[in-house]
């Protein structure tokens, strides 16, 4: 599956996320190795879409939080199926996207 489909590259949510605070013209943290700094500088010169795709691939390559469910596990599938049944039956009260998006953006901006 392409990362564009997974991460909604180019969508309104993605476009509202803040850009990195370190820019090529500002230099890089001292601890960044020169090869990584070179790759970052070249990546920052790419289009928004290409940078988002690379970022999604890099994030997907990182280990998930300890104690979390593996996305391709049977346990994950049971969890998702249970949530879907709950939503279809009306046991779960849905929230509209604007509310959820606002909460996510507020949480991200407090980091």
N, C-alpha and C positions, 0 to 999 in steps of 0.2 A: 504494500500500500504506500502511496506517495505521501511524503510529509505534508504537502499542501493540503491534502484531504484531512490528515490528522490534526493539523494545527491551525487550519483556517487562514493560511498565509494570505495577506492582502485584505482581510476582512476589517470591519470597522473597529472591532476590539483590538486587533493587532496594531492597527494604525494609531491607536491612542496610547500604547505603551511608550514609556520614555526611552529615548535613545541612550546609548551608553554615555557615561559622563566623561570617559577618556576618549579623546579624539586624536587622530594621527598628528595633528599640528601641536598638540599639547604634550606629546611624549607618552611614555609608558611607565608603570611602576617599576622601581629598581629591581624587584625580584623576578620580573618577567624575563625569560631567556631571550636572547636575540633572535633565534629562529621563530619563536612564538610571536615576538613583536613584529617581525617581518610578515608573517602570515596574517596577523591581525591588520596591519597597515594595508596589505593588499586586499583583504576581505572588506575593509571599510570603503574601498574604492568601488566595490560592486554595486549593482542595483539593489534597491530595497528588497525585491523579490528573491534575488540570489542570496543576499545576506540572511534573510529570514529562513530560507531553505537550509543554509549551512548551520545556522543557529539551532534549528529544529533537529538536524542530524547530530550535532554535538550534544545537545541536551539528551537526546534519546540514547546516546552512547554512555551516559553516566549511570552509575548504579542508583537504583531507587532507594527511598528511605528504608531503613531497617524496620522489619515488622510489617511492611506493606505487602499487599497481594501482588503476585506476578500476573501481568496482564494476560498471559496465555495459559494460566493455570485453570484447573477445574473449579477451584474455589472462587476465582474471579468470575468465571462464567455463571456459577450458582448465584453469586452476589448480584450480578447484572440482571439475570433472569428474575430474581426475587424483587429487585427494584422495579423492573418493568411491569411485573404482575401487580405490584402494589400501586403503581401509577395508573394502570388500566382499570383497576377495580375501584379507584377513588379513595383508597386508604391513605394516599399521600396527597397533601395539599401542594399543588405546584405554585411556584413563584414566577412572575413574568420576567423575561430576559433583562429588561431595563433595570429592575431592582437588583438582580444577581450581578449584572455587569457593574453597577455602581459599587456594590459591596466588594467585588474583586479588585476593581481599580483603587478603591480606598485602601484596601489591605496592601496592595502592591506599592502604593505611594508612601506608605508608612515604613517601608523597609529602609 
